[in-house]
């Protein structure tokens, strides 16, 4: 009984840690969006997108509103967005989106993570060519005519649309568009009254690599460590 309790408690703490990291990431995204185009969502497409993503991770709206208010005030934190590149164990390519108020600290922490895991932080351009920067919109399929929507969105930059499962196993429609078409696709969905479950800019691996289970586990252990780093917003890799 005690072992079961400890297992449940550990699972609960991991869930809390993950939620705290998600909320912190959203808070930085809000700060960046507000600094770029102001605190009014109706006039700020990026802020609207971030608020949608906050809902997707169940971030309370009072926390969202507080983050917007803080970002609008004097003395608000200023974050620099920097893309870092590296190699996880066994040559797995890694891209990291960061938002930091201290790049010197960030790069030192990242280099330490890579080094201890048997990987390496790389120079700019070392692995970015292996990824395509794309917009990714995840939609609830209920009540949608997927075929009709797909044909409709072709005129708004649609690259591809397919089915997938969300984090909780729920069915989703996943819409991909090129990075330059992200705003156009966002407006097209809004004009049709479609609120995405989430809307993100992601780096999609062009040619995923496949490794034996033990090697993949080593690479993913580093990915997990990097995802927990405070200055890291997102981690992308080419492990299939």
C-alpha positions as CSV (number, residue, x, y, z in Angstrom):
1,X,0.0,0.0,0.0
2,X,2.8,2.4,0.9
3,X,4.6,1.7,-2.4
4,X,1.4,2.5,-4.3
5,X,0.9,5.7,-2.4
6,X,4.5,6.8,-3.1
7,X,4.0,6.0,-6.8
8,X,0.9,8.0,-7.0
9,X,2.5,10.9,-5.2
10,X,5.5,10.9,-7.5
11,X,3.1,10.9,-10.5
12,X,1.2,13.8,-9.0
13,X,4.4,15.8,-8.4
14,X,5.5,15.2,-12.0
15,X,2.1,16.4,-13.2
16,X,2.4,19.6,-11.1
17,X,5.9,20.2,-12.3
18,X,4.8,19.9,-15.9
19,X,1.9,22.2,-15.4
20,X,4.1,24.8,-13.7
21,X,6.5,24.6,-16.6
22,X,3.6,25.1,-19.1
23,X,2.3,28.1,-17.2
24,X,5.7,29.7,-17.0
25,X,6.2,29.2,-20.8
26,X,2.8,30.7,-21.5
27,X,3.7,33.7,-19.2
28,X,6.8,34.4,-21.2
29,X,4.9,34.1,-24.5
30,X,2.4,36.6,-23.1
31,X,5.2,39.0,-22.1
32,X,6.8,38.7,-25.6
33,X,3.4,39.2,-27.4
34,X,2.4,42.2,-25.3
35,X,5.8,43.9,-25.8
36,X,5.5,43.4,-29.6
37,X,1.9,44.5,-30.2
38,X,0.2,45.6,-27.0
39,X,-2.1,44.1,-24.4
40,X,-5.4,44.0,-26.3
41,X,-6.1,40.6,-27.8
42,X,-8.4,41.9,-30.5
43,X,-5.5,44.0,-31.9
44,X,-2.8,41.4,-31.3
45,X,-3.1,38.1,-33.2
46,X,0.0,36.6,-31.4
47,X,-1.6,37.4,-28.0
48,X,-4.8,35.7,-29.1
49,X,-2.9,32.6,-30.1
50,X,-1.1,32.5,-26.8
51,X,-4.4,32.9,-24.9
52,X,-5.8,29.9,-26.9
53,X,-2.8,27.9,-25.9
54,X,-3.2,28.9,-22.3
55,X,-6.7,27.5,-22.4
56,X,-5.4,24.3,-24.0
57,X,-3.2,23.6,-20.9
58,X,-6.0,24.7,-18.5
59,X,-4.2,27.8,-17.3
60,X,-6.7,29.8,-15.3
61,X,-7.9,33.0,-16.9
62,X,-7.1,35.1,-13.9
63,X,-3.4,34.0,-14.3
64,X,-3.5,34.9,-18.0
65,X,-5.0,38.3,-17.2
66,X,-2.4,38.9,-14.4
67,X,0.4,38.0,-16.9
68,X,-0.9,40.5,-19.4
69,X,-1.2,43.2,-16.8
70,X,2.4,42.5,-15.6
71,X,3.7,42.6,-19.1
72,X,2.0,45.9,-19.7
73,X,3.5,47.6,-16.7
74,X,6.7,49.5,-16.1
75,X,9.6,47.3,-15.2
76,X,8.2,44.2,-17.0
77,X,10.7,41.5,-17.8
78,X,12.2,41.7,-21.3
79,X,13.0,38.4,-22.9
80,X,15.2,37.8,-25.8
81,X,14.2,34.9,-28.1
82,X,17.2,32.8,-29.2
83,X,17.3,29.6,-31.1
84,X,20.0,27.1,-30.1
85,X,21.1,24.0,-31.9
86,X,22.8,20.8,-30.8
87,X,23.3,17.1,-30.9
88,X,21.8,14.7,-28.4
89,X,23.5,11.3,-27.9
90,X,23.8,9.1,-31.1
91,X,23.7,12.2,-33.4
92,X,20.0,13.2,-32.8
93,X,19.6,16.8,-34.0
94,X,18.0,19.1,-31.5
95,X,16.6,22.7,-31.8
96,X,15.7,24.7,-28.8
97,X,13.6,27.8,-28.6
98,X,14.5,29.9,-25.6
99,X,13.2,33.1,-24.0
100,X,15.8,34.6,-21.7
101,X,16.7,37.7,-19.9
102,X,20.3,36.4,-19.5
103,X,21.7,34.7,-22.6
104,X,25.1,34.1,-20.9
105,X,23.3,32.0,-18.2
106,X,21.2,30.2,-20.7
107,X,24.0,29.1,-23.0
108,X,26.1,27.9,-20.0
109,X,23.2,25.8,-18.7
110,X,22.4,24.3,-22.1
111,X,26.1,23.5,-22.7
112,X,26.2,21.7,-19.3
113,X,23.1,19.6,-20.1
114,X,24.4,18.5,-23.5
115,X,27.9,17.8,-22.1
116,X,26.7,15.7,-19.2
117,X,24.4,13.6,-21.5
118,X,27.1,12.9,-24.0
119,X,25.8,15.4,-26.6
120,X,27.1,18.8,-27.7
121,X,25.8,22.3,-28.2
122,X,26.4,23.2,-31.9
123,X,26.9,26.4,-33.9
124,X,24.1,28.3,-35.7
125,X,23.0,26.4,-38.8
126,X,24.5,23.1,-37.8
127,X,21.1,21.2,-37.6
128,X,18.4,23.8,-38.5
129,X,18.6,22.7,-42.2
130,X,17.1,19.4,-41.1
131,X,13.8,21.0,-40.0
132,X,11.1,23.0,-41.6
133,X,9.5,25.9,-39.7
134,X,5.7,25.4,-39.9
135,X,2.5,26.5,-38.3
136,X,0.6,23.7,-36.6
137,X,-3.1,24.2,-35.6
138,X,-4.9,21.4,-33.7
139,X,-8.7,21.4,-34.0
140,X,-11.5,19.6,-32.4
141,X,-13.1,17.6,-35.3
142,X,-16.7,17.5,-33.8
143,X,-19.2,19.0,-36.2
144,X,-16.6,19.6,-39.0
145,X,-16.7,18.4,-42.5
146,X,-12.9,17.7,-42.7
147,X,-12.8,17.2,-46.5
148,X,-14.6,20.5,-47.2
149,X,-12.5,22.4,-44.6
150,X,-9.3,21.0,-46.2
151,X,-10.3,22.2,-49.7
152,X,-11.3,25.6,-48.3
153,X,-8.0,26.1,-46.5
154,X,-5.9,25.3,-49.5
155,X,-6.4,29.0,-50.6
156,X,-5.0,30.1,-47.2
157,X,-1.7,28.4,-47.2
158,X,-2.6,24.8,-46.2
159,X,0.3,22.4,-46.5
160,X,-1.4,19.3,-45.2
161,X,-4.2,18.3,-42.8
162,X,-4.5,15.0,-41.0
163,X,-5.8,13.2,-38.0
164,X,-4.0,12.6,-34.7
165,X,-4.6,12.1,-31.0
166,X,-4.2,14.8,-28.4
167,X,-2.3,14.4,-25.2
168,X,-5.3,12.7,-23.5
169,X,-6.0,10.5,-26.5
170,X,-8.8,12.7,-27.9
171,X,-9.1,12.9,-31.7
172,X,-7.9,16.0,-33.4
173,X,-7.5,17.5,-36.8
174,X,-4.0,18.8,-37.3
175,X,-3.5,21.6,-39.9
176,X,0.0,22.4,-41.1
177,X,1.0,25.5,-43.0
178,X,4.3,27.2,-43.9
179,X,5.8,29.7,-41.5
180,X,5.0,32.7,-43.8
181,X,1.3,31.6,-44.0
182,X,0.8,31.3,-40.2
183,X,-1.1,34.6,-39.8
184,X,-3.2,34.0,-42.9
185,X,-4.2,30.6,-41.7
186,X,-5.0,31.9,-38.2
187,X,-7.3,34.6,-39.8
188,X,-8.9,32.0,-42.0
189,X,-9.9,29.8,-39.1
190,X,-11.1,32.8,-37.0
191,X,-13.2,34.0,-39.9
192,X,-14.9,30.5,-40.0
193,X,-15.6,30.6,-36.2
194,X,-13.0,27.9,-35.5
195,X,-11.1,28.2,-32.3
196,X,-8.1,25.8,-32.3
197,X,-7.2,23.7,-29.4
198,X,-3.7,25.1,-29.9
199,X,-1.8,27.0,-32.5
200,X,1.9,26.8,-32.5
201,X,5.0,27.5,-34.7
202,X,7.0,24.3,-34.7
203,X,10.1,22.9,-36.3
204,X,9.2,19.7,-38.1
205,X,12.0,17.2,-38.9
206,X,12.3,16.6,-42.6
207,X,13.9,13.2,-42.3
208,X,13.3,11.6,-38.9
209,X,16.0,9.2,-37.7
210,X,15.2,5.9,-36.0
211,X,17.4,4.3,-33.3
212,X,17.4,1.2,-31.2
213,X,15.3,1.5,-28.1
214,X,18.2,1.9,-25.7
215,X,19.8,4.6,-27.8
216,X,16.5,6.5,-28.3
217,X,16.0,6.4,-24.5
218,X,19.4,8.1,-24.0
219,X,18.6,10.8,-26.5
220,X,15.1,11.4,-25.1
221,X,16.5,11.6,-21.5
222,X,18.4,14.7,-22.6
223,X,15.3,16.1,-24.4
224,X,13.4,15.8,-21.1
225,X,16.2,17.6,-19.2
226,X,16.2,20.4,-21.7
227,X,12.4,20.8,-21.5
228,X,12.7,21.3,-17.8
229,X,15.2,24.1,-18.2
230,X,13.7,27.5,-17.1
231,X,14.8,29.4,-20.2
232,X,13.7,26.8,-22.7
233,X,10.3,27.3,-24.3
234,X,10.2,24.4,-26.7
235,X,12.5,21.5,-27.8
236,X,12.4,19.9,-31.2
237,X,14.3,16.8,-32.4
238,X,14.5,14.6,-35.4
239,X,14.1,11.3,-33.6
240,X,11.3,9.3,-35.2
